């Protein structure tokens, strides 16, 4: 997850632009990419801050407990935002179900 301030413009403007592009696309593959980009907007939330919230892969370290603590801290950070992301993902997906599906050229 990232902060909405990392987006090039407001999320509402991006949503509107992506919906317009999806509606006007006559290319099914392009429309699918745009739909995925639209859903990805849920990953941008206010007040996340400057760091990206994610869970890194496990790294080989000599101290397993140190690695476990690092991953646990990342999981905690992700879980704090997960409810917001899932809620918004559902709303964005509902928006997309209202749009016509593009047929292949």
Buried (B, 14 or more C-beta within 10 A) or exposed (E): BBBBEEEEEEBEEBBEBBBEBBEEBEEEEBBBEBBEBBBEBBBBBEEBEEEEBEEEEEEEEEEEEEBEEBBEEBEEBBEEBEEBBEEBBEEBEEBBEEEEEBEEE
